[in-house]
């Protein structure tokens, strides 16, 4: 108490001295060069600016987006994780883009396009008024450069997966990309590809500045340069990424001057920051907090349209029980999916197939395995595992849109499998480790997928075709079915959607029988935002450009 009293007396003394000195200065300044008056005016001007910023002027208009994980890198062609794509979606444009609320495509860097009668030649007319953020021109040669770059390394996994590129055939089905004029580019395919146009709209095919790629080399992933509505400014790993408005954007200019992506790993802590007003939008809202959002007059709940699946993949390539179809079927029967879905707090629906029921091509006739522990035990006995087994389940630490409580979900499955004499060891990894593909010791592994382009091919081919059964690709189950492969390749080349649907329906029947997964849920992921956030429309693909978002002051 004494210390506080003395401190107060000292502060009072300083204040009195300041008043005396201020009076002296004013007297002296009346006949001087006016420097003191100028300083006071500057101070008052700064105070007025600060007050305007506090009141929400057009200056300093910043959107802060809170998320659970940092980006892995910012080269869109080399990432598949949603947190990276959230950011790259702001920096880069693609030749065509999805409509605001669906996966039909519309012009972007390309203004128009046509395809030949044999579906092998696609010609795109490009905008002639676009510059990259580094000031260089966007043109047909830049498009050619990007596509040629993507064929040079297995690092660009999406190119290989979507266009069937291999080490022996690095271009895949794209035989040639040619600049046929300064602002015209032509793609020649080796065979028709029905999802081709939708695939080009995927964030992975954002067009980057050739000059900046050459300048930064291997460090381009942390120095991204595109043509998008926001320009990269700063990345503080595991903390924040800052982008600023592209004043010269060819499309609709951003309504905010700055976007900051903040990494806040814990969902509850992130929600508290939203309530406190230190962030404007958050993803990964705990389902149990939805009611708290809806009852708070300062907040709003926003739901992303469902185009996803959460699942547990079985390592079918690993010697032992997971290579046995009967064991995989037994595990499906031993899991009470209705109990698991309680952990989703109303935002999830049971999954029976890899593709969500909202997407065309979903096989509605397939029935889930259901919950039957006794039948599961019978199948395990037939497979030679009647005495039980020990399995390893890999899970990730932070919630994802398709699995809001991964740790608790893993523990629930662990308890359920005990009833059929399966002992499960749970290994929890951070997201980077979990998705790296370096550790193939798992028997079972949690993952999920948010559709990139609105086509069943993006789920079935990428996640379950033998072409992608490699540690660093999408087929985590390492599932290799020649029959499924033939159906999926035929579907890619078939222009008639009804015929494609028949092929996908048949493929799903085989996949269901082979059981490389336990499909768990399709979700309608909740986000939360302050009430002053306007025009935020989450896209079914899992991320969206932020240029249309406004913050009312």
C-alpha positions as CSV (number, residue, x, y, z in Angstrom):
1,X,0.0,0.0,0.0
2,X,2.9,2.4,0.9
3,X,4.5,1.8,-2.5
4,X,1.2,2.6,-4.3
5,X,0.8,5.8,-2.3
6,X,4.3,7.0,-3.0
7,X,3.9,6.2,-6.7
8,X,0.6,8.2,-6.8
9,X,2.3,11.2,-5.1
10,X,5.2,11.0,-7.6
11,X,2.9,10.9,-10.6
12,X,1.0,13.9,-9.2
13,X,4.3,15.8,-8.8
14,X,5.3,15.0,-12.4
15,X,1.9,16.2,-13.6
16,X,2.3,19.6,-11.8
17,X,5.8,20.0,-13.2
18,X,4.4,19.3,-16.7
19,X,1.8,22.0,-16.2
20,X,4.4,24.6,-15.2
21,X,6.7,23.7,-18.1
22,X,3.8,23.8,-20.5
23,X,2.9,27.3,-19.3
24,X,6.5,28.4,-19.8
25,X,6.7,26.9,-23.2
26,X,3.5,28.6,-24.3
27,X,4.7,32.0,-23.1
28,X,8.1,31.6,-24.9
29,X,6.4,30.2,-28.0
30,X,4.2,33.3,-28.6
31,X,7.2,35.1,-30.0
32,X,9.1,32.2,-31.5
33,X,9.0,30.3,-34.8
34,X,5.9,28.3,-33.8
35,X,7.5,24.9,-33.5
36,X,5.6,24.1,-30.3
37,X,2.3,25.0,-31.9
38,X,3.1,22.8,-34.9
39,X,4.0,19.9,-32.6
40,X,0.8,20.3,-30.7
41,X,-1.2,20.4,-34.0
42,X,0.5,17.2,-35.1
43,X,-0.3,15.6,-31.8
44,X,-3.9,16.6,-32.1
45,X,-4.1,15.4,-35.7
46,X,-2.7,12.0,-34.6
47,X,-5.2,11.9,-31.8
48,X,-8.0,12.6,-34.3
49,X,-6.7,9.8,-36.6
50,X,-6.6,7.4,-33.7
51,X,-10.1,8.3,-32.7
52,X,-11.3,7.8,-36.3
53,X,-9.6,4.4,-36.4
54,X,-11.3,3.4,-33.2
55,X,-14.6,4.5,-34.6
56,X,-14.0,2.4,-37.7
57,X,-13.0,4.7,-40.5
58,X,-12.3,3.4,-44.0
59,X,-8.6,3.5,-43.1
60,X,-7.2,0.5,-41.3
61,X,-10.1,-1.7,-42.4
62,X,-8.7,-5.1,-41.3
63,X,-10.4,-8.5,-41.3
64,X,-8.9,-11.0,-38.8
65,X,-9.6,-14.7,-39.5
66,X,-8.9,-17.1,-36.6
67,X,-8.1,-20.7,-37.5
68,X,-6.7,-23.8,-35.8
69,X,-3.6,-24.5,-37.8
70,X,-1.0,-22.5,-39.7
71,X,-0.5,-23.0,-43.4
72,X,2.0,-25.6,-44.5
73,X,3.2,-23.4,-47.4
74,X,1.9,-20.8,-49.9
75,X,2.6,-22.4,-53.3
76,X,-0.9,-23.5,-54.2
77,X,0.3,-26.2,-56.6
78,X,2.2,-28.0,-53.8
79,X,-0.4,-28.1,-51.0
80,X,-3.6,-30.0,-50.3
81,X,-4.4,-28.8,-46.8
82,X,-7.3,-26.5,-46.2
83,X,-5.4,-24.0,-44.1
84,X,-2.9,-23.3,-46.9
85,X,-5.6,-23.1,-49.5
86,X,-7.5,-20.5,-47.4
87,X,-4.6,-18.1,-47.9
88,X,-3.6,-19.0,-51.5
89,X,-7.2,-18.4,-52.5
90,X,-6.7,-14.8,-51.7
91,X,-3.4,-14.4,-53.5
92,X,-3.9,-16.3,-56.8
93,X,-6.5,-16.5,-59.5
94,X,-7.2,-19.5,-61.7
95,X,-8.2,-19.5,-65.4
96,X,-11.8,-20.1,-64.5
97,X,-13.4,-19.9,-61.1
98,X,-16.4,-21.4,-59.3
99,X,-19.6,-19.5,-58.8
100,X,-20.1,-17.9,-55.4
101,X,-22.4,-20.6,-54.1
102,X,-21.6,-23.7,-56.2
103,X,-19.2,-25.4,-58.5
104,X,-20.4,-24.3,-61.9
105,X,-17.5,-22.3,-63.5
106,X,-17.4,-18.7,-64.7
107,X,-14.6,-16.6,-66.2
108,X,-11.6,-15.4,-64.2
109,X,-8.2,-15.0,-65.9
110,X,-9.8,-16.5,-69.0
111,X,-12.7,-14.6,-70.4
112,X,-14.0,-17.2,-72.8
113,X,-13.2,-20.8,-73.9
114,X,-14.2,-23.4,-76.4
115,X,-13.6,-27.1,-76.9
116,X,-13.2,-29.1,-80.1
117,X,-15.8,-31.6,-81.2
118,X,-13.5,-34.5,-80.2
119,X,-13.1,-32.9,-76.7
120,X,-9.3,-33.0,-77.1
121,X,-8.5,-29.3,-77.7
122,X,-9.4,-26.5,-75.3
123,X,-8.8,-22.9,-76.3
124,X,-8.9,-20.1,-73.8
125,X,-9.1,-16.3,-74.4
126,X,-7.2,-14.5,-71.6
127,X,-7.6,-11.1,-70.0
128,X,-5.2,-8.5,-71.4
129,X,-5.4,-6.1,-68.4
130,X,-3.9,-8.1,-65.6
131,X,-0.6,-7.8,-63.8
132,X,1.0,-10.0,-61.2
133,X,1.6,-8.4,-57.8
134,X,5.3,-7.9,-58.8
135,X,4.3,-5.7,-61.6
136,X,4.9,-8.2,-64.5
137,X,2.3,-8.9,-67.1
138,X,0.0,-11.8,-67.0
139,X,-0.3,-13.4,-70.5
140,X,-0.4,-16.8,-72.3
141,X,3.3,-17.4,-71.8
142,X,2.8,-17.2,-68.0
143,X,0.1,-19.8,-68.2
144,X,2.4,-22.1,-70.2
145,X,5.2,-21.5,-67.8
146,X,3.0,-22.6,-64.8
147,X,1.8,-25.8,-66.4
148,X,5.2,-26.8,-67.6
149,X,6.5,-26.1,-64.0
150,X,3.9,-28.5,-62.6
151,X,5.2,-31.3,-64.7
152,X,8.7,-31.1,-63.4
153,X,8.3,-32.4,-59.9
154,X,6.3,-34.9,-57.9
155,X,6.0,-32.1,-55.3
156,X,3.0,-30.8,-57.3
157,X,0.7,-33.7,-56.2
158,X,-2.5,-32.2,-57.4
159,X,-1.3,-31.9,-61.0
160,X,-0.3,-35.6,-61.0
161,X,-3.5,-36.7,-59.3
162,X,-5.9,-34.7,-61.5
163,X,-4.2,-35.2,-64.8
164,X,-2.8,-38.7,-64.3
165,X,0.8,-37.7,-64.5
166,X,3.5,-40.3,-63.6
167,X,7.3,-40.4,-63.5
168,X,7.2,-42.0,-67.0
169,X,4.6,-39.5,-68.3
170,X,5.0,-36.3,-66.3
171,X,2.5,-34.4,-68.4
172,X,-0.3,-36.9,-67.9
173,X,-3.3,-36.5,-70.2
174,X,-2.2,-32.9,-71.1
175,X,0.0,-33.5,-74.2
176,X,0.7,-29.8,-74.8
177,X,0.0,-26.3,-73.5
178,X,0.8,-23.7,-76.1
179,X,0.6,-19.9,-76.3
180,X,-1.2,-19.5,-79.6
181,X,-1.4,-15.7,-79.2
182,X,-0.3,-13.2,-76.6
183,X,-3.6,-13.7,-74.8
184,X,-4.7,-17.1,-76.1
185,X,-3.6,-20.4,-74.7
186,X,-4.5,-23.9,-76.1
187,X,-4.5,-27.2,-74.3
188,X,-4.2,-30.5,-76.2
189,X,-5.3,-33.6,-74.3
190,X,-4.5,-37.2,-75.1
191,X,-8.0,-38.2,-74.3
192,X,-11.3,-36.5,-73.3
193,X,-11.5,-35.5,-69.7
194,X,-14.9,-34.7,-68.4
195,X,-13.9,-32.8,-65.2
196,X,-11.2,-30.8,-67.1
197,X,-12.9,-27.4,-66.9
198,X,-13.9,-27.8,-63.2
199,X,-10.4,-29.0,-62.4
200,X,-8.9,-25.8,-63.8
201,X,-10.9,-23.8,-61.2
202,X,-9.3,-25.6,-58.3
203,X,-7.2,-23.5,-56.1
204,X,-4.2,-25.7,-56.8
205,X,-4.0,-24.3,-60.3
206,X,-3.6,-20.7,-59.3
207,X,-1.3,-18.9,-61.8
208,X,1.9,-17.6,-60.3
209,X,4.3,-15.0,-61.5
210,X,7.1,-16.7,-63.5
211,X,9.5,-13.9,-62.7
212,X,9.0,-14.4,-58.9
213,X,9.3,-18.1,-59.2
214,X,12.7,-17.7,-60.9
215,X,13.7,-15.0,-58.4
216,X,12.9,-17.0,-55.2
217,X,13.5,-20.5,-56.4
218,X,13.0,-23.0,-53.6
219,X,11.8,-20.2,-51.3
220,X,8.8,-19.3,-53.6
221,X,6.5,-21.2,-51.2
222,X,7.0,-18.5,-48.6
223,X,7.1,-15.5,-51.1
224,X,3.9,-16.1,-53.1
225,X,3.1,-13.8,-56.0
226,X,-0.2,-14.1,-58.0
227,X,-2.8,-11.8,-59.5
228,X,-5.5,-12.2,-56.8
229,X,-7.4,-9.6,-54.7
230,X,-4.8,-9.6,-51.9
231,X,-1.0,-9.3,-51.9
232,X,1.2,-11.2,-49.5
233,X,3.0,-9.1,-46.9
234,X,4.2,-11.2,-44.0
235,X,4.3,-14.7,-42.5
236,X,5.1,-15.2,-38.8
237,X,5.1,-19.0,-38.6
238,X,2.6,-20.5,-36.1
239,X,1.2,-17.0,-35.5
240,X,-0.1,-15.0,-38.4
241,X,-0.1,-14.3,-42.1
242,X,-0.8,-10.8,-43.3
243,X,-2.2,-9.8,-46.7
244,X,-3.0,-6.4,-48.1
245,X,-5.6,-5.2,-50.6
246,X,-4.6,-5.4,-54.3
247,X,-5.7,-1.9,-55.4
248,X,-5.2,-2.8,-59.1
249,X,-7.3,-6.1,-59.0
250,X,-9.0,-6.7,-62.3
251,X,-12.1,-8.2,-60.5
252,X,-14.2,-6.8,-57.8
253,X,-11.8,-4.9,-55.5
254,X,-11.6,-6.1,-51.9
255,X,-13.9,-4.3,-49.4
256,X,-11.2,-4.6,-46.7
257,X,-7.7,-3.2,-46.7
258,X,-6.0,-6.0,-44.9
259,X,-6.6,-9.7,-44.0
260,X,-4.8,-11.3,-41.1
261,X,-4.9,-15.1,-40.7
262,X,-4.2,-15.8,-37.0
263,X,-3.3,-19.3,-35.8
264,X,-5.1,-20.1,-32.5
265,X,-4.9,-23.9,-32.1
266,X,-7.6,-24.4,-29.4
267,X,-11.2,-24.0,-30.5
268,X,-12.3,-22.8,-27.2
269,X,-9.6,-20.1,-27.0
270,X,-10.4,-19.0,-30.5
271,X,-14.1,-18.7,-29.6
272,X,-13.2,-16.6,-26.6
273,X,-11.2,-14.2,-28.9
274,X,-14.2,-13.9,-31.2
275,X,-16.4,-13.0,-28.2
276,X,-13.8,-10.5,-27.1
277,X,-13.7,-8.9,-30.6
278,X,-10.0,-9.6,-31.3
279,X,-10.9,-11.7,-34.3
280,X,-13.7,-11.2,-36.8
281,X,-14.3,-14.7,-38.2
282,X,-13.3,-18.2,-36.9
283,X,-13.5,-21.6,-38.4
284,X,-13.5,-24.9,-36.3
285,X,-16.3,-23.8,-34.0
286,X,-17.0,-26.5,-31.5
287,X,-20.6,-27.9,-32.2
288,X,-21.5,-27.4,-28.5
289,X,-20.7,-23.6,-28.9
290,X,-23.2,-23.1,-31.7
291,X,-26.0,-22.3,-29.3
292,X,-23.8,-19.8,-27.6
293,X,-23.2,-18.1,-30.9
294,X,-26.8,-18.0,-31.9
295,X,-27.9,-16.5,-28.5
296,X,-25.2,-13.8,-28.6
297,X,-26.6,-10.6,-30.3
298,X,-23.0,-9.6,-31.3
299,X,-22.3,-12.9,-33.2
300,X,-23.6,-14.9,-36.1
301,X,-23.4,-18.6,-37.0
302,X,-22.5,-19.3,-40.6
303,X,-22.7,-22.8,-42.1
304,X,-20.5,-24.1,-45.0
305,X,-22.5,-26.2,-47.5
306,X,-21.7,-29.9,-47.1
307,X,-19.3,-31.4,-49.7
308,X,-17.0,-33.4,-47.5
309,X,-16.4,-36.8,-45.8
310,X,-14.6,-37.8,-42.7
311,X,-13.3,-41.3,-42.6
312,X,-10.9,-43.8,-41.0
313,X,-8.7,-45.4,-43.7
314,X,-7.4,-48.9,-43.3
315,X,-3.8,-49.5,-44.5
316,X,-4.6,-52.3,-46.9
317,X,-1.0,-52.4,-48.1
318,X,0.3,-53.3,-44.7
319,X,1.1,-57.0,-44.1
320,X,-1.3,-58.4,-41.5
321,X,-5.0,-58.0,-40.6
322,X,-5.6,-54.8,-42.6
323,X,-4.9,-56.6,-45.8
324,X,-7.9,-58.9,-45.1
325,X,-11.2,-57.8,-46.4
326,X,-13.1,-59.7,-43.7
327,X,-11.2,-57.8,-41.0
328,X,-12.0,-54.5,-42.6
329,X,-15.7,-55.4,-42.9
330,X,-15.7,-56.6,-39.3
331,X,-14.4,-53.3,-38.0
332,X,-17.1,-51.5,-39.9
333,X,-19.7,-53.8,-38.2
334,X,-18.1,-53.2,-34.8
335,X,-18.4,-49.4,-34.8
336,X,-21.6,-47.9,-33.6
337,X,-21.8,-44.9,-36.0
338,X,-24.9,-43.5,-34.3
339,X,-22.8,-43.1,-31.1
340,X,-20.0,-41.5,-33.0
341,X,-22.3,-39.0,-34.6
342,X,-23.4,-37.8,-31.2
343,X,-19.9,-36.2,-31.0
344,X,-20.8,-34.1,-34.0
345,X,-23.6,-32.3,-32.0
346,X,-26.0,-32.2,-34.9
347,X,-23.7,-31.0,-37.7
348,X,-22.9,-34.5,-39.1
349,X,-24.8,-37.2,-41.1
350,X,-23.7,-40.8,-41.3
351,X,-21.6,-41.6,-44.3
352,X,-22.1,-44.8,-46.3
353,X,-20.1,-43.8,-49.4
354,X,-16.9,-41.8,-50.0
355,X,-18.8,-39.1,-51.9
356,X,-21.5,-37.0,-50.1
357,X,-25.2,-37.4,-50.8
358,X,-25.3,-33.7,-51.9
359,X,-23.2,-34.6,-55.0
360,X,-24.4,-36.2,-58.2
361,X,-23.3,-39.8,-58.6
362,X,-23.9,-40.7,-55.0
363,X,-25.2,-44.3,-54.8
364,X,-28.3,-44.0,-52.6
365,X,-28.9,-47.8,-52.8
366,X,-25.9,-48.8,-50.7
367,X,-26.8,-49.6,-47.2
368,X,-24.4,-49.0,-44.3
369,X,-22.8,-52.0,-42.6
370,X,-24.7,-51.1,-39.4
371,X,-23.7,-52.0,-35.9
372,X,-23.4,-55.8,-35.2
373,X,-20.6,-56.8,-32.9
374,X,-21.5,-60.5,-33.0
375,X,-21.3,-60.6,-36.8
376,X,-18.0,-58.7,-36.5
377,X,-16.7,-61.4,-34.2
378,X,-17.8,-64.0,-36.6
379,X,-16.0,-62.4,-39.5
380,X,-12.8,-62.0,-37.4
381,X,-12.9,-65.7,-36.6
382,X,-13.3,-66.6,-40.3
383,X,-10.3,-64.4,-41.1
384,X,-8.2,-66.2,-38.4
385,X,-8.3,-63.4,-35.8
386,X,-10.9,-64.9,-33.4
387,X,-8.5,-64.4,-30.5
388,X,-8.2,-60.7,-31.2
389,X,-5.4,-58.4,-32.5
390,X,-3.5,-55.2,-31.7
391,X,-3.9,-52.2,-34.1
392,X,-2.5,-48.7,-34.3
393,X,-4.8,-45.8,-35.0
394,X,-3.2,-42.5,-36.1
395,X,-5.2,-39.3,-35.4
396,X,-4.6,-35.6,-35.7
397,X,-4.7,-33.2,-32.8
398,X,-6.7,-30.2,-34.0
399,X,-10.3,-30.4,-35.1
400,X,-11.2,-30.3,-38.8
401,X,-14.4,-29.4,-40.6
402,X,-15.2,-33.1,-41.2
403,X,-14.2,-34.3,-37.7
404,X,-14.8,-31.7,-34.9
405,X,-13.5,-33.9,-32.1
406,X,-10.8,-36.3,-33.5
407,X,-9.2,-37.3,-30.1
408,X,-12.6,-38.2,-28.5
409,X,-13.7,-39.9,-31.7
410,X,-10.5,-42.1,-31.6
411,X,-11.1,-42.9,-28.0
412,X,-14.8,-43.9,-28.7
413,X,-13.6,-46.2,-31.5
414,X,-11.0,-47.7,-29.2
415,X,-13.7,-48.6,-26.7
416,X,-16.0,-50.1,-29.3
417,X,-13.3,-52.3,-30.8
418,X,-12.5,-53.7,-27.3
419,X,-15.9,-55.4,-27.5
420,X,-14.6,-57.5,-30.4
421,X,-11.2,-58.2,-28.9
422,X,-9.3,-55.6,-30.9
423,X,-6.9,-53.5,-28.8
424,X,-6.2,-50.1,-30.3
425,X,-3.2,-47.9,-29.6
426,X,-3.9,-44.2,-30.4
427,X,-1.1,-42.1,-31.8
428,X,-1.9,-38.4,-32.0
429,X,0.1,-36.2,-34.4
430,X,0.2,-32.6,-35.4
431,X,-1.3,-32.0,-38.8
432,X,1.9,-31.6,-40.7
433,X,3.3,-34.9,-39.4
434,X,-0.1,-36.6,-39.9
435,X,-0.3,-35.8,-43.6
436,X,3.3,-36.0,-44.5
437,X,3.1,-39.7,-45.6
438,X,6.5,-40.4,-44.0
439,X,5.1,-42.8,-41.3
440,X,3.3,-45.8,-42.8
441,X,3.1,-47.7,-39.5
442,X,-0.6,-47.1,-39.0
443,X,-3.2,-49.8,-39.4
444,X,-6.0,-47.2,-39.3
445,X,-5.8,-43.5,-39.9
446,X,-8.3,-40.6,-39.5
447,X,-8.6,-38.3,-42.5
448,X,-11.2,-36.4,-44.4
449,X,-11.8,-34.6,-47.7
450,X,-13.5,-31.5,-48.8
451,X,-14.4,-31.7,-52.4
452,X,-12.3,-29.4,-54.7
453,X,-14.3,-29.2,-57.9
454,X,-17.9,-30.6,-57.4
455,X,-17.1,-33.7,-59.5
456,X,-17.3,-37.3,-58.1
457,X,-13.9,-37.9,-59.7
458,X,-12.3,-35.6,-57.2
459,X,-13.4,-38.0,-54.4
460,X,-13.2,-41.4,-55.9
461,X,-10.2,-41.1,-58.2
462,X,-8.1,-39.0,-55.9
463,X,-8.9,-40.8,-52.7
464,X,-9.3,-44.4,-53.8
465,X,-7.7,-45.1,-57.2
466,X,-4.6,-47.2,-57.4
467,X,-2.9,-44.4,-59.3
468,X,-2.9,-42.4,-56.0
469,X,-1.9,-45.2,-53.7
470,X,1.4,-43.6,-52.6
471,X,2.4,-42.2,-49.2
472,X,2.3,-38.6,-50.4
473,X,-1.0,-38.8,-52.4
474,X,-4.7,-39.0,-51.5
475,X,-5.2,-42.8,-51.3
476,X,-4.2,-43.2,-47.6
477,X,-5.8,-46.6,-47.6
478,X,-3.3,-47.7,-50.3
479,X,-6.3,-49.4,-51.9
480,X,-5.6,-50.9,-55.3
481,X,-8.5,-52.3,-57.3
482,X,-8.1,-52.8,-61.0
483,X,-11.8,-53.1,-61.4
484,X,-12.4,-49.7,-59.7
485,X,-9.6,-48.2,-61.6
486,X,-11.0,-49.2,-65.0
487,X,-14.4,-47.7,-64.0
488,X,-13.0,-44.4,-62.9
489,X,-10.8,-44.0,-65.9
490,X,-13.7,-44.7,-68.2
491,X,-15.8,-42.2,-66.3
492,X,-13.1,-39.5,-66.7
493,X,-13.3,-39.9,-70.5
494,X,-17.1,-40.1,-70.8
495,X,-18.7,-36.8,-71.6
496,X,-22.3,-38.0,-70.9
497,X,-23.1,-37.3,-67.2
498,X,-25.8,-40.0,-67.0
499,X,-23.3,-42.6,-68.2
500,X,-20.6,-41.3,-65.8
501,X,-23.1,-41.6,-62.9
502,X,-23.7,-45.3,-63.8
503,X,-19.9,-45.9,-63.7
504,X,-19.5,-44.2,-60.3
505,X,-22.5,-46.1,-58.9
506,X,-20.8,-49.4,-59.8
507,X,-17.5,-48.2,-58.4
508,X,-19.1,-47.4,-55.1
509,X,-20.6,-50.8,-54.8
510,X,-17.1,-52.4,-55.2
511,X,-15.6,-50.0,-52.7
512,X,-18.3,-50.7,-50.2
513,X,-17.7,-54.5,-50.5
514,X,-13.9,-54.1,-50.3
515,X,-14.2,-51.8,-47.3
516,X,-10.9,-49.9,-47.5
517,X,-12.5,-47.2,-45.2
518,X,-14.8,-46.8,-42.3
519,X,-16.8,-43.8,-43.8
520,X,-17.9,-41.8,-40.7
521,X,-19.7,-38.6,-41.5
522,X,-20.6,-35.8,-43.9
523,X,-20.8,-32.5,-42.1
524,X,-22.2,-29.0,-42.4
525,X,-19.3,-27.2,-40.8
526,X,-20.1,-24.2,-38.6
527,X,-18.2,-21.0,-38.6
528,X,-18.8,-18.0,-36.4
529,X,-18.4,-14.3,-37.1
530,X,-19.1,-10.9,-35.5
531,X,-22.4,-9.4,-36.6
532,X,-20.6,-6.6,-38.3
533,X,-19.1,-9.0,-40.9
534,X,-21.3,-8.9,-44.0
535,X,-21.4,-10.8,-47.3
536,X,-19.3,-13.8,-46.1
537,X,-20.5,-16.8,-48.1
538,X,-18.6,-20.0,-47.4
539,X,-18.0,-22.1,-50.4
540,X,-18.7,-25.9,-50.5
541,X,-15.0,-26.5,-51.6
542,X,-13.8,-25.4,-48.2
543,X,-12.4,-21.9,-48.9
544,X,-13.3,-18.8,-50.8
545,X,-11.8,-15.4,-51.8
546,X,-12.5,-12.7,-49.2
547,X,-12.8,-9.8,-51.6
548,X,-16.5,-9.5,-51.2
549,X,-16.5,-9.5,-47.3
550,X,-17.3,-6.2,-45.7
551,X,-16.9,-5.0,-42.1
552,X,-19.6,-2.5,-41.0
553,X,-18.3,0.0,-38.6
